[in-house]
Amino acid sequence: DAGVIQSPRHEVTEMGQEVTLRCKPISGHNSLFWYRQTMMRGLELLIYFNNNVPIDDSGMPEDRFSAKMPNASFSTLKIQPSEPRDSAVYFCASTGVAGNTIYFGEGSWLTVV
Amino acid sequence: AQTVTQSQPEMSVQEAETVTLSCTYDTSESNYYLFWYKQPPSRQMILVIRQEAYKQQNATENRFSVNFQKAAKSFSLKISDSQLGDTAMYFCAFMIGGTSYGKLTFGQGTILTVHP
């Protein structure tokens, strides 16, 4: 079975540019999560969806960040405009109805210069 | 709020030996799960082992086992017969069951180096 698929794996962009990160959860999973990993803050939950509906976005750092899940097999995390402090590894993760095992994608390594 | 503490920033072990990574957590919840994730240099987050709080029996997965002490709120990971491929950052994580499925709280991580 395919795992959680994220793209791009690496992205380098200039400050002020729009960045879009993409995620395809595991087929059949109904919950999707976006996490961010930085040296300063470690791993933190940004937002999660259940059945394509955003449930908790309290971890989204500011209005420059937005996330969507238009269908069960696709989600995006957008940063506009990007800033150097947004440089981090962004993980997408998903889980099924049982919810007790969370599977992570390989991460998108973002560098904003 | 839940907290997870990994008090060992770095650990090292010789190949084929056994090493134990420590983790403590704090919660007032009764329905929860605990996890160990491995993060190699590739940065991928790989699930190593999971423990349900309601289970008294310690989880095991091949060379990996946990020592779950619920009263002490301790959840250590033992790696037996360490291999070079075990070199990675290891994260302990906590999750409340029920409506909070998937909301993981992570510890700071322990860097494990396995020496030949």
Contacts between the chains, C-beta under 8 A, distances in Angstrom:
chain1	res1	chain2	res2	distance
A	31	B	101	6.5
A	31	B	102	5.1
A	33	B	102	5.1
A	33	B	103	7.7
A	35	B	104	7.7
A	37	B	43	7.8
A	42	B	106	5.9
A	42	B	108	5.9
A	42	B	109	7.1
A	43	B	91	6.9
A	43	B	104	7.5
A	43	B	106	4.2
A	44	B	106	8.0
A	45	B	103	5.8
A	45	B	104	6.9
A	48	B	102	5.8
A	48	B	103	6.8
A	56	B	103	7.3
A	89	B	43	5.4
A	91	B	45	6.2
A	93	B	45	7.7
A	93	B	102	7.0
A	95	B	101	6.1
A	95	B	102	4.9
A	99	B	97	7.8
A	99	B	101	2.9
A	99	B	102	6.3
A	100	B	33	5.6
A	100	B	50	7.1
A	100	B	52	7.1
A	100	B	95	7.8
A	100	B	97	7.1
A	100	B	101	6.8
A	101	B	47	6.7
A	101	B	50	6.1
A	102	B	35	7.7
A	102	B	47	7.6
A	102	B	95	7.5
A	102	B	102	5.3
A	102	B	104	6.3
A	103	B	47	6.9
A	104	B	37	7.7
A	104	B	44	7.1
A	104	B	45	3.8
A	104	B	46	7.8
A	104	B	47	7.8
A	106	B	42	7.2
A	106	B	43	7.3
A	106	B	44	4.8
A	107	B	43	5.0
A	107	B	44	6.6
A	107	B	45	7.3
A	109	B	43	6.7
